[in-house]
């Protein structure tokens, strides 16, 4: 891919509020209010703080495989 033609604001991983609400309704039988959604967001962000390591591992793995 040519970086000149790529859009730097494209997302790789996104969790939409509608997906959270769907899961909450399916698993717990209720939709979350705004405060609960914010807390889910905060806890999810804390859990994903190791994201940089995961992405770097994936990049390294892809580069290694393309050299074969």
C-alpha positions as CSV (number, residue, x, y, z in Angstrom):
1,X,0.0,0.0,0.0
2,X,1.2,3.4,-0.9
3,X,1.0,5.6,2.3
4,X,0.4,8.7,0.0
5,X,-2.9,7.1,-1.0
6,X,-3.9,5.9,2.5
7,X,-6.2,7.7,4.9
8,X,-4.4,8.2,8.2
9,X,-7.6,8.5,10.1
10,X,-8.9,5.0,9.2
11,X,-9.5,2.8,12.2
12,X,-8.2,-0.7,12.6
13,X,-10.3,-1.6,15.7
14,X,-13.5,0.1,16.9
15,X,-16.1,-0.9,19.4
16,X,-19.3,1.0,18.7
17,X,-21.7,1.9,21.5
18,X,-24.4,0.1,19.6
19,X,-22.3,-3.1,19.8
20,X,-21.9,-2.6,23.6
21,X,-25.6,-2.0,24.0
22,X,-26.4,-5.2,21.9
23,X,-24.1,-7.3,24.1
24,X,-25.5,-5.8,27.3
25,X,-29.1,-6.5,26.2
26,X,-28.3,-10.0,25.0
27,X,-26.2,-11.0,28.1
28,X,-27.9,-9.0,30.9
29,X,-31.3,-8.2,29.5
30,X,-30.9,-4.4,29.7
31,X,-29.4,-1.5,27.9
32,X,-26.7,0.6,29.7
33,X,-27.3,4.2,30.6
34,X,-24.7,7.0,29.7
35,X,-22.8,6.6,33.0
36,X,-22.5,2.9,32.6
37,X,-21.3,3.3,29.0
38,X,-18.6,5.7,30.1
39,X,-17.5,3.3,32.8
40,X,-17.3,0.4,30.2
41,X,-15.3,2.7,28.0
42,X,-12.9,3.6,30.9
43,X,-12.4,-0.1,31.9
44,X,-11.9,-1.2,28.3
45,X,-9.3,1.4,27.7
46,X,-7.4,0.4,30.8
47,X,-7.6,-3.3,29.8
48,X,-6.2,-2.4,26.3
49,X,-3.2,-0.3,27.5
50,X,-0.9,-3.1,26.3
51,X,-2.2,-2.5,22.8
52,X,1.1,-1.1,21.6
53,X,2.9,-4.3,22.4
54,X,0.2,-6.3,20.6
55,X,0.4,-4.1,17.5
56,X,4.2,-4.1,17.5
57,X,4.2,-7.9,17.7
58,X,1.8,-8.1,14.8
59,X,3.9,-5.7,12.7
60,X,7.0,-7.7,13.4
61,X,5.3,-10.9,12.5
62,X,4.0,-9.5,9.2
63,X,7.4,-8.1,8.3
64,X,9.0,-11.4,9.1
65,X,6.6,-13.4,7.0
66,X,6.9,-11.1,4.0
67,X,10.7,-11.6,4.0
68,X,10.2,-15.4,3.4
